[in-house]
Amino acid sequence: MGEKMFINRELSWLEFNHRVLEEACDKQNPLLERLKFAAITASNLDEFFMIRVASIRDKVLAGFLKKDPSGLLPTEEMEIISHRAHQIMQQLYHCYTHALKRSLKKEKIHLANVKELDPEQQNYAAQYFEHTVYPVLTPMLVDSSRPFPLLLNKSLNIALLLANPHEPQKPLFATVQVPSVLKRIIEIPASHGQKIFVLLEEIIKERLSSIFSGHKILTTAYYRITRNADLSLDEEGAEDLLAAIKQSLRQRKWGSVIRLEIESSVDQRLLERLTAELEIDNMAVYKIPGPIDLNFLHCFYTVEGYDHLRYMPIDPVYPAVFSAHKEIFDAIRIQDITLHHPYHSFQPVLDFVRQAAADPQVLAIKQTLYRVSGSSPLVEALAQAAENGKQVTVLVELKARFDEENNIQWAKRLETAGCHVIYGLTGLKTHCKILLVVRMEDDGIQRYVHLSTGNYNDATARYYTDIGLFTANPYFGADASNLFNMLSGLSEPAELYRLSVAPYHLRKKLLTLIRRETTNVKQGKKAAIIAKVNSLVDREIIETLYDASKAGVTIKLIVRGICCLKPGVPNISDNIQVYSIVGRYLEHSRIYYFLNDGNEELFLSSADLMERNLDRRIEILFPVDDPAIKQEMITTLSISLNDTQKARKLAPDGQYTRVRKKNKHAVSINSQDLFYENIRKKQ
């Protein structure tokens, strides 16, 4: 398959982030939600630079000359990515300055400059600086005895040039970090129903002369650096994985500089000094026409008294099927049960573990944990189970990026409670979501299983869309036991009944299912594929989908983020349509549907269609057997494909356009709103 048939992965990701930015610009969204989308756009870019751009830069520095599937060399990728990232940053700040900030002011929420404050308010800011800010500051002057400081990743700083009395042509450089331990936005007392906020860096900048007393300040500029945070970890040579990860976390703070964000009005002398010291070129410089690091916009979301500027809160539904039984095990033993978060409450999952922890008939609990919340009640329930004498085994994936420190803490807590903790497998991330409870009942051992497309995280379950399945099916139970034995014994899983596990069987299973549809259509049978995933990158999967399309298989894909497949190309992918939904909740569930000549098969999975998921992670693909649940999942896919409010359609050139109603009389559909409405009606 030629290079022209693949969209560059990094550019596809940037287009996803642009869709997030579109939500910030969309006046149909409540104002504070728009601010949150803008903050997410900025935060996403941080991670993109720290991981993806850093990786490509390493290839450039190493002289790596292999092209990516889209046909780009690393040097070409860097240039195109930089151009598009600069465009998105410009659009983000245009949205902030000309839409969001003005709209806030209309709502009497004013982000002011210190100079705009009245004398009484300026005095308040001065007192705040004197008593709260000044004691925390550490101004640093660079001269022959004090070298250029090592700047912390993502820290906001103020750079200065100071007059040099000894060498007027060589100004002195100084810098001061804006303390991250203090609030970024400071509320200033105001009257007449106004809310006035000032950024912390503005308060500091106003008093730089008192900080650098005795020096003449020539010019100043706010700036921020982004460092390479792509951890390099030699697992094979690591005697202690925990210690190796701790060492890598320390290295992350001081990786090479990938990006410099700096005030757009910066003096050229100051910019040249910084780029020289940080060893970056102009491509890595982003001149910012506004406050640097719009992550602070998250702070406005919690401002009290503005509920009308947020989405109407939803009350997640606790399924009646659980309420009808004294114990959760009774409900699961009778039938398979699905939860569709965040529309369904995450509480049944917590209840499942808590009841198991307290139930004298429960012998063992086994679970995988990838990302958990900061104060996870689920981890506490597992710890309580161990303290109650249950056999508790937990695989805590220490290599979950940016959650490493959090997971180390939870692993220690579980070990202290008496749990058997596994720190992941060498060379593989354990990304599957599975929970097994073994219970002694009157008729012998019974196994209860929960499988999910998303993490066991009570916090993200409120805004990530994921699907979980409870089952007492003995085949699922046997597979779960075999899987946990593999995880604890480091052996390949035995023959499984219902689960397909990466990196052992999952890729082959998916390819077989796609190729079966291709064979069916060639034989005149009915064939169709629908898949909902976060990312579609894997080359073999894409090429197999192209083959299916060429044979005549109708393929509809809902890909929230990265999609390297080009739909709608004549004679290659003209039977493939690709949609992306970006809305109130982060679409996270993975659903795979195959028509199979009318004998429909449907699967849920923790895995996206990426090489890393299929070849370098422990992932699970599991079938939905219950006819009612299968139909429910098919309806879920259908509703997503008919979204006319938050869906975009991918064109062959990699660009997305909003899906609109077919005619003015058609009903406008927001799939996420409709899911909640349907689930609430069923109660």
N, C-alpha and C positions, 0 to 999 in steps of 0.2 A: 504493500500500500504506500503510495507516494507521500512525500512530506506535506503536500498541499492539502491533505485530508485531515490534518490535525491542527487544532487551535492551541497556541502556546499556553501552557499551564498558568504561568504567572500573569499573563495578560487576561486570561479568563478569570483569575481570582480578582484582579483589579476591577474588572467589569462587575463582579459580584459586589465588591465594596461600593462601586458607583451606584448600584441598585439600593444599597443601604442609604447612601447619601440622598438619593431621590426621595426616600421616605422622610428625610429631614426637611426637604424642600416642599413636600406635599402639604398644601394648606388644608386638605381634608383630614389630616391627622391633628389631634390636639397639640397645642403649642409645647407643653412640657415633654410630650412624647417625641416631638420633632427635635427638641434639644438633646434628648437621649440618643436618638438616631445619629445626630451629628457627633456626639461624644463616642459612640460605638465606631463610627467611621474613622475617627482619629485613633482610637485604641487599636482597631484592626490594622491600620497602617503601621503602627508601632511594631506589632508582632510580625507583620509581613517583612519589614526591613530587618528586624532582628534575626529572623530565621531564613526566609526565602532569598532576600537580596543578599544577605550575608553569605549564603551558600554559593550563589552565582559569583559573587565577588571573589570568593576563595578559588573558584575554578579559573577566573580570569587571571588572578595572581599566579596560579600554578601553570598557566599556559595551556590549559585544557582546550583541545580543539575539536572535541566531538560535538556534533550538532544534536539538538533536542529533536523529538519527533516532529515538531513543526518546521524543522529545517534551519533553526537559528543557532549560531555559535554563541558561547557565553558573552562575548564582547557585544554582539548584536542585541542579545537579550537585555543586557545592562542598559544600553542606549534607549531601546524602545520602552522598557519599564520606567526608566527615569522620566522620559517624556510624558508618559501617561500618568505617572504618579504626580508630577508637577501640575498637570492639568486638573487632576482630582483635588489636589490641595487648593488650587486657585478657586475651583468651584465651591469647595467646602467653605472657604473664607468669604466668598461672595454671598453664599447662603447665610452665613452667620451675621455678616455686617449689614446686609441689605434686607434681610427677612427676619431672622430670629431675634436679633438685638432690638430692632425696631418694634417687632410684635410684643416683646417683653415690656418695652417702655409704654406701649398702649395699655398694657395690663397693670401699669404702675409698678413694674419691677424694673429697676434702673441699674445697669452696671456702669458705674461712673468712674471718671478719672478723678484723682485727688483734687485737682485744680477746679473741678466743677462743684465741689462741696462748699457749703456756706462756712463762715468762720467757726461756728460752734461744732460743726461736723469735722472740720479740719483739725480742731483741737482734740476731738475724740480719736481721730486717726493717729495724731501725734502721741497721745497718751498710750494708745494700744501699742504703738511702735516701742515706746520707751519701756513699758513694763512687761510686754510679752515677746516682742520680736527681737529687740536688740540683744538681750542676754543669750539668744540662741545662735546669733550670726557669727560666722568666722570669715572675716575678710582676708583675702590672700593677695599679697603683692609679689610679683615675679621680678627677681633681680639676680645678681651673681651668686648670692648665698641662698636664694629660695627658688628652686626650679618650678617649672610649670606644673600645676597640681594635677593629680589623677582624678578626673571628673567622673562622678557616678552616673551609670546608665540611666537615661530618661530624667535626670535631675534638671530642674530649671535654674538658670544662673543669670547673673548680670555681669557683663564684661565692661571694663573701663580702660581708657587710655589716660594716663596722668602725665602732667608736664614733668620733664626731667631737667632739673636745674643745671646738671653737669653736662648733659648732652641734649640740647633742645631738639635736635633732629631725630632723636631716638626716644620717643615717649615710653614711659613705664606701663607695663600691662598689669592689671589687677582683676580679680574676679571675686564674686561673692555668691554663694549658693542660696537660693530661696528655700527656706527650711521646709522640707516635706512633712515634718512632724506637726506643723501648724496648718490650720484651715487655709485653703487657697482663696476662698472668697470670704470677705469680712463684712458682716452686716453693720451698717452705720445707722444710728438712730435717726428716724425721719418722722414727719407728721403728715396729715392729710391722707392717710391710707396708703402712702407710698412705702415701697421697700427699696432701699438703696444699698448696693453692694459695691465694694472696692476690692480689686485683686491685691493679694498680699505683695506681689512684686512692685506694684505701683506705690504702695506705702513705703517700701524699702527704698525705691529709687528716689523718692522725694527727699530722703535723708542721707543720701550717699556722702554728701559733703561733711556730715558729722561723723560718719564712719571712717572716712579717709581724711580726717582733719590734718591740716598742714600740707595737703597736696592740692594742686589745681587740677580739676577734672576737665579733660578736653572733650571727651565724648563717651557715650555709654550705649549699650545694646543688650537686650534680652537674648539669650540663646539656650539651646538644649541639644544634647547629643543622643544618638541612638547607637548602641554598641552591638557587635556580633554576639548573640546569645544562643547560637546553635551549638549545643553541648557536644563535645567530642568525648566519647567514653569507650575505653578499651575494656569491654566486658570479659573478653577471653583471658586477658592478663590480670584481671582484678580478683585478688584473693577474697576481698570483702566488698560485695556490691554496694552495701550501705555506705561504707567509707569512700568508695570511688565516686558515688553520686554526690556526696557532701563536698568532695574536692572539686568536682565539676561545677557545682553551684557557686563556689567561691570564684572560679574562673569566669563564670558568666558575667559577673559584675564588671569585669575589666577587659572584655573582649575589644577587638579593634573597632574604631569608629566607622560606622556605615553611613550615617546621615547627620548633618548639622542643620538645625532649624534656627533661624536668626531673624531678628527684627528687620523688616524690609528697608528701613531708613538707615541701616548700619553704615558707619563711616568706612570707606574702603580700606584705610590703614588697619582698622580693627579686624575687618573681615580677613585680610591677608595674614594677619598675625595668627588668628585662630586656625585658618586652613593649613597654615604651615605647621603649627604645633600639633594639630590633630592628624596631619598627614592624609588629607583628603583632597579630591579635585573638585572643580566647579559643579560637576554633575551631582555630587552628593550634598550640595548646598541648596537649602530651601528657604527662600526669603519670604517671611510671613507678614502679611498686611493686617495684623491684629494680634490678639493674645496668643502666645505660643502654648501649644498643648491644650486643645479644647476638651480634654478629658474632664476638666473642671465643670463642664456643663451638666454632668451627672448630679452635681451638688444642688442645682436648682430643682431637681425632681422632687426632693423631699421638703421643699418650702411649704409651710402650712398655710391653709386658707385658699388653696387654688385647685380644689378637686375638679372644677369644671374644665381645667386645662390638661387633665389626664384622661386616659381611657376609663370608662366605667369599670370598676373592679368586678371580677367574676367570682362566684362562690363555687369552687370545684365540687363536682358531684361525688358523693360517697355512694357507690352502687348499692341498690336495695338488696341485691342478692346476698350481700354479706350481712346486712342488718337482719335478714330473715333467719339467721342461724346463730346459735349460742357461740360456736367456735368457728373461726375462719376455715379450719380444716374440713369441717362438715360441708361447707359450701363448695370447696374445691373438689372434694371427693365425688360430689354429685355431677359436676360439669366443669368443663374448661371455662375460664373467665378472662376477659381482656379488660385492660385499663387503657384509655387514651388520654394521656396527660397533655396539657394541663387542665383539660376539660373535666377529666376524672381526678379525684383527689389522690395524692400519693400516700394518704394515710393507710389504706389497706396493706401496702408493702411494709410500712412500719409495724402495723398490727400483727402481720404475719410473723415477723421476727420477734416481736415482744411476747406474743403468745407462745411461740416456740421456746423462748428463753425461760418462761415460767412453767411450761407444761411438763409435769413429771413423766409423761409418756414419750417425750422427745428425747432421743438419744444423741443426735448429732445435727449440727448446722454447718453448712459449707457455703462459702460465698466468695465471689470476685469483687474487688473494689478498684475502680479506675480513678474517678474523681468524686470526692464526697464534699459535703458542705463544711464550712468552718467550725460549726458546732453540731456535728452530725448525731442526731438521736439514734440513727441506725447503728453506728459504731458503738454507742453506749449500750444499746440492746444486745449486741454481740458480746461485748465485754461482760454484761450481766449474765448472759447465758453461760459463759465460761465459769464465772464465779458461782453459778448455780450447779456446776458439775457436768454440764453438757460437753460433748466433744466438739469443739469449735475450730474449724479450719478456715482461714481467710487468706486469699491471695491479694496482697496490696501491691498494685503496680507502681513501683517507685519511679519509673521512667515516664510517667504521665507529664508531659511538658508543662512547665510553669506551676505544676502542683506537687513537685517533688518534695519540697520542704513540708508542706501540709501532710502528705502521705507518710513521710518519715515519722512525724509526730503521732499520727493515728496508728501506725504499725507498732510503735513503742507502747502506746496505751493498750492495744490489744494483747501484746506479749505480756505486759505486766498483769493483765487480768487472767492470764492462763490460756489464751488462744494459741493455737499453732499457726504461726504467720509465715507465709511464703512471700519472698520479695521479688516475685516475677521470675521469668526464665531468661537465661543467658541468650542474647541475640534476638529475643522476641519480646514484643510488648503484649501483655495480656489485656485485650480490649473487649473481650466478650463479657456479657452481663448475665450472670446466672447465680441462682440461689437455691440450695437444696436443703430440705429438712427431712430427716429420717426419724420416723415415729413408730413405736411399738403399739400395735392395736390388737384387738381381740382375735383377728384372723391372721396375725403375723406382722411382719415389717411392712410399713407403707411409706412410700417416698412422695413428697410434695415438692414441686419445682416451680420456680418463677424465672422466666426468661424475658429479656427486654431488649429494645433497640437503643436504649439510653442508659445513662449512668444512675447509680443508686445515690442520687443527690436530691435531698428534699427541697433544696433552694432552687436549683435549675429546673426541677419538675414543675415549677410554677410558671415558667416561660419558655421551656423547650417542648416541642411537640414530640412525644415518644409513645410507643405502644408496648405494653407488657402483657405477658400471658401467664396465668396460673393454671397448673395442670397436675392431676394425680395419675395421668396416663403411665402405666408401668414401663412402657418402652422409653418414654422421656426420662423417667426416674433412673432406669438402668444406664442410659446414655450419660446422664448427669454424674452418676457415680464413677463411670469409666473416665469421664473427662477430668474430674477432680483427682482421680488416681494418677492420671497422666501428669497433671500439674504438680502434684506432690512427689511423684516418683520419677519425673523427667523422662518418661517413655512415651512413644507414640500411642495414641488412643487405640484401644481394641476395636474390633468391628462394631460400628454403631448402628442402631435401628433407625432413628429418626433425625438425628442431628448431623450436619455437615460442618466440619471444623477446619479452619485455616490454621496453618499453611498446608494441611495434609489433604483434605478432600474438597474444600469449598470452591476453589477455582474450577476444578474439574466438573463439579456438580453444576455450576452456573453455565459453563460452556456447553455441557451436555443438554441442559434445558433449552438454551438458545438454539442449538443445532437441531434439536428435535422439532422445534417450530419451523425451522428451515426445511427439514425433510417433509414435514406435514404439508406445507404449502406447495411443495413440488409434486406431492401426491394428490393434490386437489382437496386436501383437508383444510379445515378451518385453523387459522394460525394468527396469533397476536401476542405481543409482549407489552406489558406496562411495568415500569420500574420507577420507584421513588427513592432517591438517594441524596446524600449531601454533595458527593463529588463523583465525577466520571472521568478518570484519567488513564486507566490501564489500557495499554495498546492492544493486547490480544483480545480483550473483551470488546473494544471498539471495532476492531477489524471483523470480529465474529458477528457483531450487530450489523455492520455494513453488508456482510455476506447474506444475512437474513433479509435485510432490506432489498437487496438486489434480487433475491428469490421471490419477493412479493409479500413478506411478513409485515403487517402493520405494527409499528413500534411507537409507543408514546412514553416519553421520559420526563419525569419531574425532577430536575437537578437543581437544588437550591444554590450551590456554590460553583465550584470549578467544573467546567465541562469542556473537554478537549475534542469531543466529537462534533463534526460539522453536519448539521441536518440539512435536508432539502437540496442536496447536490444531485443533479440529474444522473440517472443510471447507477448511482452509488448509494445515496441516502435519501432519496426522494420519498421513501415510505416512513421516514423517521421525523417525528416532531419532538422538540425539546422545550420545556417550560421551566420557569423558575418562579417560586413564590417567596416574596420577602414582605413580611407583615408584622403584626403585633408580637407574634411568637416566633421563635427561631425554629424553622422546620428541621427536624432532626431524625425522624423515623425513616427506616429503610424497609420498603415493601417491594416484593418481586412477584409478578403475576404472569402466568403462562396459560393461554387458552387451551392448548393441547387437544384440538379437535372437539371441544365441548367438555372434555373431562378436566375442568379447570383445576390448576394447582396454584397455591399461593403460599409464599414464604415471608417470614420476618427475619431480620438480621441485625447484628451489630456492625456489619461490614459495609463500607462503601466500595465502589468499583475503582480501587486504586491498587497499584502494585504493593504498597506497604501493607494494606489490609489483607490482601490475598496471599502474600508471600512472607511477610515479616511480622505478623501479629497472630495471636490466638483469637480467632473470631468464630462466631456461631451463626449458621443459617438454620432456621427451624421451620417446619411446615405448620400450616394452620389446617387442622383436620376437621374441626367442628363445622358443619355446613352453615350454621347461623353466623358464626364468627367469620367464616370465609366470605359470606355475602356482605357482612358488615365492612370488611376490609376492601372488598371490591367497590362498595358504595363510597368508601373513603377516597379511593383513587379517582372515582368518577367525579366527586365533588371538587377535588383538587384540580382536575383537568378542565372543569367548567368555571373556574374562578375568573371573574371579569373585573375585579378591583385590585388585587395584589399580585396577579400573575403577569409575567413577561414571557415573550416567545423569542427563542434564539434564531437568528438568521445565519446563513452560511459564513458571513464575514465576521462572526463573533460578537455582533451587536445585538442588543435586546430591545424589543419594543413592547409597550404595554398591550395586553389583551383587552379589547373593548367589547361591549355588547354587540351582538350581530345586528340589532335594530333597536330603535328607541323604545319599543314596546317590550323588549326582552327584560327579564328580571336581572338586576345587577347582583352578582354573587360574591360575597367575601367568604371564602371557604372556611377560614378559622372561626368566624362568627357563626356560620351555619353548623359547624361541628358541635359547638357548645349548645346551640339552640336545640339541636336534635337529641343530644345526650340528656339535656335537662328535661325535655318532653317525655323521655322514656321512663323517667323516675315516677 
